[in-house]
Amino acid sequence: MLTQDTQKINWKPIIKEFEKVLGQNGVVKRREELITYECDGLSSYRQRPDVAVLPRTTEQVAEVVKICNKYSVPFIARGSGTGLSGGALPTNNCVLIVTSLMRQILNIDLDNQQVVVQPGVINNWVTQAVSGAGFYYAPDPSSQIICSIGGNVAENSGGVHCLKYGVTTNHVLGLKVVTPDGEIVDLGGQIPEMPGYDLTGIFVGSEGTLGIATEITLRILKSAESICVLLADFTSVEAAGAAVSDIISAGIIPGGMEMMDNISINAVEDVVKTNCYPRDAEAILLVEIDGLAVEVGVNKQRVIEICQQNGARNVTSASDPQQRLKLWKGRKAAFAAAGHLSPDYYVQDGVIPRTQLPYVLKEIEALGEKSGYKIANVFHAGDGNLHPLILYDNSVPGALEKVEEVGGEILKLCVKVGGSISGEHGIGADKKCYMPDMFSDADLETMQWVREVFNPRGLANPGKIFPTPRTCGEAARSMGENGKKFPGIEQF
C-alpha cells in the first residue's frame, strides 16, 4: 500500500510518456498553470499537483493510469473541481487526471429513457439535451450549471429533486471504468437491476478510490404533467422544520423541499434580488409538488394547510414555469450569495432524521452563539440533508481551526441523533477523521478490504475517506507541501 511519504519522483521520463499518449497540449507541467488545480471547492486546503493530464477518451485514461502504475505514481481524478470535501485535493508526488475535456454526450435513447455521457459533461447539459422531448435528469445539485457528471458519480451527489427521485446512484445504470491498474471494465448495464453483485452501486460514491468512470449510462425521467412551487415563510426555524416533518407524515412526497434561514434569505436578496423572499422571515420553506394535475391540486392545498397549522405567515404558489424558476433562483444561488456575507465560509454536509430538524437546528444556533461565528442554514429539508455555512475570516490567525471544530461538533450532533456525516459532499480529506464516530473498527476494516480489491497498490486517490491518527484539519492540511496550508497563490 502506497503511503503519503513517497520519495521524490523524476518526472521527466513520465511526462515524456504522457505526451506520447496525449500530445504536449494534453499535459500541464508548468508551475504557474498547475495553480488552477491546487484545490477543489474546499479552498481552505491547497496543494499544487506535480503534473496534470487532460485525456479525451477512455483509452487515453487507461494508458495514463498504466504509466502511473509503471512508475508507482499516485493519481487523482478531477472533474470540474466543485467538490466540497477535498476529494480532488492533490497529494505530494501525484498526477491529476482531469476529465473536463471528456465532455461528449455519446448517445441519447429516449425510447429506453437513458443517456450515455463522458464524465466531463456538465450536469445541466443532460437535461438541456433531452428537455425538448419532454425528459429531464433528476439529480440537480445547486452547482448543476458547472459540476460534472463524473464528479457527481464520485460523490453520489444529491440535489433539490432527490427527495422524491433519489440521488445519483438511483440514476446510474452502467459505467465504463478504468481500474487502478489501467484495465477497462464495464459495470452494470442498460437496465436498472442486473444479476450478480451490485458493482455499480459500490463504485458510485467511492470518491475516485476504486477507479475512474469514463462513460456513464444515466436514467432520464419524463417531465411531470403538472408542477407547482410553494413558498411559505415562518417566524421561527423550528416551526418550518416541524412543517417539513408534518408534510412527509401526511403521506405527501414533494418533488423537492428546501429550507433557508434568515441569514441566507437576506444574503440571497442582497445578491440575486428576487424580491420573493421576505427579509423579516426567520425561515422560508420551498416545496415543489409534481405529478398529475389532479394530484398536484390536492397536495398543494394540503401542504398549504400544514404550513399554516405550523405558523406560516404567508404561502405563495407558482405554476407558471418562469415564476417557478424565480422562486427557485435564490435557493440555487444561496452558496454563492453567502460569499458576500463574510470573506470566507466553511460548509458542512450532515444528514439527520426529519423529526429531529427542530432540535438540531436549535442546537446549531446554540453552537454559533457559543463559538461567536454566525452560521447560515440552507439545506435539503425533505431528506434532512443539512448544509450549515459557518462564516469566518481566514486571515484571522486560528479562525479556520476554530470553525473546523464547530463543523465537527455539528457532524457529531448529526450522528448522535441517528444521522450521517455526509449526504452528498463525500468524505474526502475533510471529514475522514469523523468516520469512527459513525462506523466501528470492523466496518472501517471491511471498507478497506473492498478498496484493496480494486486498488491494491493504493495509487488511486490515496489519503482520502479513511481516518489517519490526527485531527481532521491536520489530516487535510498534511496533504499540502511539508504539511502546510496554502491560503492563496501569493505564497508561490
N, C-alpha and C positions, 0 to 999 in steps of 0.2 A: 504494500500500500504506500503510495506516494505521500510524503509529508510536505508541509509548507517550507521547511528548511532545505530546499534543494540547492545544489551547487550552482555557481554562475554558469550560464549556458553560452556557448559560442554560437551566435545567431547567424553568422554569415552563410554556412552551408545550408542551414534550414530555410533561410529566406530565399536562397537560390532555388531550392526545390519547390517552395511555394510559388515562386514566379514562373517556373516551368508549367505549373498547373493553371495558374490564374492570370499570368501576364503581370507586368510591372504595375499596371494600374489597379490590380486586384490585391496588392499587398501594401499596407500602410506601415511605414517603419520610421518616418521622421518624427522626432520627439514632439515638435510643436503640433503636428497633425494628430498624434495619439492622445492629446489632451481631450479631444472630443469624446473619447471612450473611457475616461478615467472614473466615471461613476454612472449609476443609473439614477432613477428618480429619488433615491435616498442619497441626496447630495452631501450629507454630513460627512460621509466617508469617501475618500478618493485615493485611487491607486492607478497610475498610468500603466497600461499593458506594455509589454516589450514589443509585441507585433500584433497587428490586426489584419485579418484577411477578409475578402469580400467575394465569396463564391456566388455563383448564379444557378448552379444545378446540383442535383443530388450527388452526381458522380464527382463533382469538384469538392463537395463537402467530404465525401468518403476518402478522396485522395489526401486532402489536408489532414484528416484525422489519422490516416495511416502514417503520414510523415511525423506527426506528433508522437505516435507510438514508437516509431523508429528511433527517435531521439529522446524518448521518455519525457516529453514536454507536456505540462498540463494545458488543457484548453477549456474555454468557457464560451458558451453560445450566448449571443446577444441579439435582440431584435431591435425595437425602437428605443429601448432604454428608458421606458416609462415605469418600470418596476419600482416598488416602494419598500423592499426589504433587503436590498443589496444582493439580490440573486445574481446579477450580472456584474458585480464588483470584481475587477481583475485581482489576481493574486500575483505574488512575486514569480518571475520567470514563467509567464504564461502567454499563450496565444489566444486572442479574442477572435472567435469565428462569428462575424457579423452577417446576419441573414437579411439585411434591409434591401439588398438588390434582388432577392428571390421574391418577386412581387407579382407573379403571374397568377391569374385565375385560370386554371388549366382545363376545367370542364364544368359546365352547368347542366344539370339533369333535372329539369322541372318535373318530369313525369314521376321520377322517384324521389323528388324533393331533397336533392343533395348537390353539393358544390365541392369541387376539389381545388385547393389553393396551395400555393407555396407559403412558407412561414412568414415572409416579409409583407404579405398582403395586409393592409390596414383593416381593422375590424369593420369599420363603417362601409368599406368598399364592397363587402359581401352583400349587405342589404341594398346598396345602390345598384348592384349588378342584377338583382332579381326583383326589385320593388315594382318595376314596370309590369311584371307578370303577376303581381299580387302576392309576393312572398317576402319574407324577411328573415334575418338571422337574429335569434333571440338574445344571446348573451351580449350585453351592451354596457361595458364599463364606462365610467364618466370620461375616461380618456379615449373613447372609441374612435375619435377622429384622428388619433395619432398612434395608438397602441397597435401592435401587430398580432396576428393570429398565432404565430409561433410562441410569442410571449404569453398570450392567453392560455395556450395549451400547457406551457411550462408551469404557470402559477395556478391553473384551474380557476381562471378569473370569473367573477360574477358580474353583477350589474343591476340596473333598475328593474329589469323584467325577469330576473332569475327567481323571484319568489314563486311565481306560478309555473315557469317553464324550465327552471333548472339552470345550473352553472355550466361552464364549458364542457365538462366531462359528459353531460347529458346530451350534448350536441355533436360529439366527435364519434363518427362511425368507424373510421380507419385511419391508419398512419403509415407512411413510409418513413423509416427511421434509419439513420446511420448510427450504429452501435459504437461504443467507445474503442473498439478495435478496428473500426473502419468498414465493417460489414454492412451491407444494405439489406434490411429486412422489412417485411410487411406485417403490420399488426391490425387486427380487426378486419373489417371488410366493408361491404356496401349495405348491410342490414344491421338493425340495432343490436341483435343478440346473435353472436357467433358461438359455435360449440367450443368447448375447451376452456382453458384459463383466460381470464379477462386481462390480457396483457395490455390492451389499450387503456383500461382503467388504471392499471399500475403506472403506465407511462405518463398519463395526464396528471399534472400536479407534481411531477418528480423533479422539477426545477433544474433541468439540464444535467442531472446526475446519472441518468440512465442512457443518455444518448441525445441525438439532435433530430427532431422531426423536420423532414424536408418536403413532404407532401401531406396534406391533411384533408380528409373527406369529412365535410360538415353536413349536418342535417339542417334544412331550412324549413320554415313554417309558413302556412297560408295566413295571410293577414285576416284579422277578425272582421266580421260583418259590421260591428259597431264598437266604438271606443269612446269612453267618457273619462275626463280627468277632473277630480275634485280637489279643491284646496281648502282645508279647514285651519283656522287659526285659534290658538289656545292661550290662556293666561298663565299656564304652567307646563313645563316639560313633562311632569309626571302625569298630568291629565291627558296629554297627547299620547304618552306611552300606554296608558290604560285603554285609550280608544283603539290602539293597534291590536292589543290582546283581545278586546271585545269583538272587533270585526272578524278576526280569524275564528274566534269561538262561535260566532254566529253561522259558521259554515261558508263564509264568503272568502274566496281566494282571489284577491285582486291581481291584475297583471303586474303591478308594482305598487309599493307603498313605502314612501320615503319621508324622513323627518329632518328638520333643521331647527336649531335653537336660535335665540335672539342674536347672538354674536354673528352667526352665519347669515341670518336674514339680512342684517344691516350691511355686512360685507358685500353680499350679492347685489343689494340695491345700490350701494355706492358705485359698484363697478359695472354691472350689467344693466342697471336701471330698468328693470322690468315693470316697475310700478304695480306689481301684482302682490308682493309680499308685504303685509302690514308691519311697519317698523317697530310698533309697540308690542307686538305679539311675543310671548316667551317661547313659543314653538309653533311651527306650521307642519301640517301633515298633507302630503300629496298622495292621492290614491287614484290609480288608474284601473278602471273596470272595462273589461273587453269580453266579447263573445257575441252571441245572437242578440239582436236588438231588444227582444222581449226580456231576456236575461239581464242585460245591462240596465234596462229601465227599472226593473225590480230591485236589483242590487244597489243601484245608485240611491234610491230612496231609503233603503235600509241603512246604508253607510252614513247618509246624512243624519238619520235619526240617532245612530250610535254616537256619532261625533257630538251632536247636540246634547245627548244624555251625559256625556263626559265633559261638558262645559265649553264646547266650541262656540266662539262668539259669532263667527260667520262661516258659511260654507259656499264657496264659489264653484260653479261647474262649467266645463267647456267640452263641447263635442266637435266643434269646427277644428280641422287639422292645424290651422295657424294659431288658433287660441290655445290649443293643447300644447303646441310647441313652445309658445310663450310662457306657459306655466312651468314647463319642464326646463326652460332655458337657464333659469337661475340655479336650479339644483345641479345641472350638468357643469356649471361654471363655479361651483362652490369652492373646490380646492384651489382653483386659480385665484378666486376673489380673496381667499384667506391670506394670500401673499401680500395683499395691500394692508393687512392689519398689523403686521409686525415684520421685522427684517427676515425672520426665519420661522418655520413651524415644523413640528415633529409629529407625524401622523401614525397612529396605531390602527390595528385591524383585528379586533376580537369579536367573538360571537357569544351570545347569551340566549337562554330561553326567552321567548317573548314575554312570558308572565313576569320575568324579572326586570323588565325595562324600567318601570318607575323606580325601583330600589337602586339599580345600578347607576342610572343617570343621576340620582341624588348623591350617590357615593362619589361619582366622578366630579360633581360640582364641589363636594367637600374636599376632595384631593386638590382641586385647583386653588381653593381658598387657603388650604394649609400650606401649599407649596409657593403660593404667590404668583403662579402662572395662570393666565387665562386659558381656558380650554373651550374650543368651539366644537359643537357636535353636529355632524351631518352624516346621515347613515341610512342603510337599507333596513328600515324599521320592521318590515314584514317578516324577514328571516333573522332578525336580531343581530345583524352584522354591523357592529359599531365602527365608526371612524373618528375617534376623538383627535382633534388637532390642537396640540399644545403649542402656544405661541411664545416665542422667546427671541433673544438676540444672541446669535452665535459669536459676536465679537466680545461679549462679556465673558471673561475667563470663568470656566467651570459651569457655564449655563447649560451646555449640551449634556454634560454628565448628569445634571440635576433633572432635566426634562426626560432623559432616558430612565431615570429612577421612577419618575411619575408614570411614564408609559409602562414600565414593568409592573407597577402596582395595579394599573388598570387591567393588564393581562392576567395577573394573578387573581384579581377580582372576578374576571370572566370565568376562569377555571373553577373558582370557589363556588359559583352559583350553577355549575353544571355546563359551562360553555367551553369554548376553544380559544387558543391563542392566535388563530388565523382563520379568516373566512375566505379571502381571495388574494391577498397580497403575498402569501407564501411565508416561509421561514427565513430563507436566505442566510445572510450573515448577521442580520439584525436581531433575530429572535431565537436563535438556536439554543441559547443558554436557558430558555424557559421551557424547552421540551421536557425536561424531567418533572416540571410541575404538572404536566398533563399525562405523561407516559411513564410506565415503570421501566426499570433496567432491562427486564426481559423484552418489553415492547421495543425499546430502542435497539437492542441487540438483534432482534428479528428483522427490523427495518434495515439494519446494516447488512445483514445476510442477503437481503433482496438486492441491495445496491451492489454488493460484491459479485453477485451472479452476472449482472450486466456490465459492471465496471470494476473488474478485479484489481486493476493496477491503480485505481483511484485517480485517473487522469482527467475524467470528466467533472468539471466544476468542483474541485476539491475545497474542503473547508466550509461547505455550506450545509445547512439543515441540522446537522447533528452537533451536540454540545461539545465544547472543549473546556478544560478546567480553568476557566477565567470568567469574569463578568461579561455580559453581552457587549457593552461598549468597548471593552478591551479586546474582545474577540474580533469584532468588526474592524476596529482600528488597526489591529495587528496585521491585517491583510494589506496595509499600506507599507511603503518602503520603510524599513527599520522600525516597523510598528508605529509609525507616526500618522496622524490625521492631517490631511491637506485641505484647508478651508477654501483655497482658491488658487488660481493659476499664478498669482503674483509670487508664489514661493518657487516657481520654476525659473 
